[in-house]
């Protein structure tokens, strides 16, 4: 049972840019790992075998083989970065893959859905590139100078001052 207060907290923590993926897709989850003081990104690539819950508490299970052993990890949907490749399955949960070995664990590729995903990614990249070009053109039209050009100019002035 969800109260009004829980619903309020959940709505504040929901991500709007959650990638659309399904059971059977091969995903790469980019997770931040803290090694003492250092921080790094670790990629966990595998097949999605389950999705549970809903809202902020929604999670998905990723399975992959490491040196012949199956490794499963549970990730929250609203936390890590996810890249995907579409797979074609006809089940809601793929727990049966736990008992399979070798080529039997392969999931067919969904070529039609993957081409649509690739086209959407390409369109998004083109739109961001156009927006960046428009912003750069606007800055140059206003007589502005890019940060890189400002740094070069400052470096040249500093070198000229040193020579004098």
C-alpha positions in Angstrom: 0.0 0.0 0.0 1.4 3.4 -1.0 0.5 6.5 1.0 0.4 10.0 -0.3 3.7 10.8 1.3 5.4 7.8 -0.3 4.0 8.7 -3.7 5.4 12.2 -3.3 8.9 10.9 -2.5 8.7 8.4 -5.3 7.7 11.0 -7.9 10.6 13.2 -6.9 13.1 10.4 -7.4 11.9 9.0 -10.7 14.2 9.4 -13.7 12.6 10.7 -16.9 15.2 9.3 -19.3 14.9 5.6 -18.4 15.9 3.6 -21.4 13.3 1.3 -22.9 14.5 -2.3 -22.7 12.7 -5.6 -22.4 13.4 -9.1 -21.0 15.9 -10.8 -23.3 17.8 -7.7 -24.4 21.6 -7.6 -24.0 22.5 -4.6 -21.9 25.6 -2.9 -20.7 25.2 -1.3 -17.3 27.7 1.4 -16.4 28.1 1.4 -12.6 30.2 3.7 -10.5 32.6 1.8 -8.2 34.4 3.5 -5.3 37.9 2.1 -4.7 38.8 3.9 -1.5 39.3 7.5 -2.7 39.3 6.7 -6.4 36.1 6.4 -8.4 35.8 4.4 -11.7 33.1 3.1 -14.0 32.7 -0.6 -14.3 30.7 -2.1 -17.2 28.5 -5.2 -16.5 27.3 -6.7 -19.8 24.7 -9.5 -19.9 21.2 -10.5 -20.7 18.1 -9.2 -18.9 16.4 -12.2 -17.4 13.8 -10.4 -15.2 12.2 -7.1 -14.2 10.4 -6.7 -10.9 8.4 -4.1 -8.9 7.4 -0.7 -10.2 8.1 3.0 -9.6 11.3 3.9 -7.9 11.8 0.4 -6.6 11.8 -1.2 -10.0 14.8 -3.5 -10.6 16.1 -5.8 -13.3 18.3 -8.9 -13.2 21.3 -9.2 -15.6 23.0 -12.5 -16.1 26.3 -13.2 -17.8 28.9 -16.0 -17.9 32.3 -15.4 -16.3 34.8 -18.2 -16.8 32.0 -20.7 -17.2 30.1 -19.6 -14.1 26.8 -17.7 -14.3 26.8 -14.4 -12.5 23.6 -12.5 -11.8 23.3 -8.9 -10.5 20.3 -6.9 -9.6 20.3 -3.2 -10.7 17.8 -0.5 -10.0 16.3 1.0 -13.2 16.4 4.5 -12.0 20.1 4.5 -11.0 22.8 3.3 -13.6 23.4 4.1 -17.2 22.3 1.5 -19.6 23.1 0.7 -23.2 21.2 -2.1 -25.0 21.0 -4.5 -27.9 17.5 -6.0 -28.6 16.9 -9.7 -28.1 13.8 -11.7 -29.2 12.2 -13.9 -26.5 8.7 -15.1 -25.7 8.8 -15.3 -21.9 8.4 -12.8 -19.1 11.2 -14.3 -16.9 14.2 -16.2 -18.3 15.2 -18.1 -15.2 15.4 -21.3 -17.3 18.8 -19.9 -18.7 20.3 -20.8 -15.3 20.2 -24.5 -16.1 21.6 -24.1 -19.7 25.3 -24.2 -20.7 27.2 -23.0 -23.7 25.3 -22.1 -26.9 22.0 -23.0 -25.3 22.1 -19.7 -23.4 22.2 -17.7 -26.6 19.2 -15.3 -27.2 18.2 -14.5 -30.8 18.7 -10.9 -32.0 15.5 -8.9 -32.8 16.8 -7.3 -35.9 13.7 -5.1 -36.6 13.6 -3.6 -33.1 17.4 -3.1 -33.1 17.3 -1.2 -36.4 14.6 1.1 -34.9 16.8 1.6 -31.8 19.8 2.5 -33.9 17.8 4.9 -36.0 16.5 6.6 -32.9 20.0 6.9 -31.5 21.3 8.3 -34.8 18.5 10.9 -34.9 19.2 12.0 -31.3 22.9 12.3 -32.1 22.2 14.4 -35.2 19.8 16.7 -33.3 22.4 17.3 -30.5 25.0 18.0 -33.1 22.8 20.5 -34.9 22.0 22.2 -31.6 25.7 22.5 -30.8 26.4 24.0 -34.2 23.5 26.4 -33.8 24.9 27.5 -30.4 28.4 27.9 -31.8 27.0 30.0 -34.8 25.1 32.2 -32.4 28.2 32.9 -30.3 30.3 33.8 -33.3 27.5 35.9 -34.7 27.4 37.9 -31.5 31.1 38.5 -31.8 31.9 36.1 -29.0 35.0 34.0 -28.8 35.1 30.4 -27.8 36.8 29.4 -24.5 39.6 27.6 -26.4 40.3 30.8 -28.4 40.3 32.9 -25.2 42.9 30.5 -23.6 45.1 30.7 -26.7 44.9 34.4 -26.7 45.8 34.6 -23.0 48.7 32.2 -23.5 50.1 34.3 -26.3 49.8 37.5 -24.3 51.6 35.8 -21.3 54.4 34.7 -23.6 54.7 38.2 -25.1 54.8 39.7 -21.6 57.6 37.2 -20.6 59.7 38.2 -23.7 59.6 41.9 -22.8 
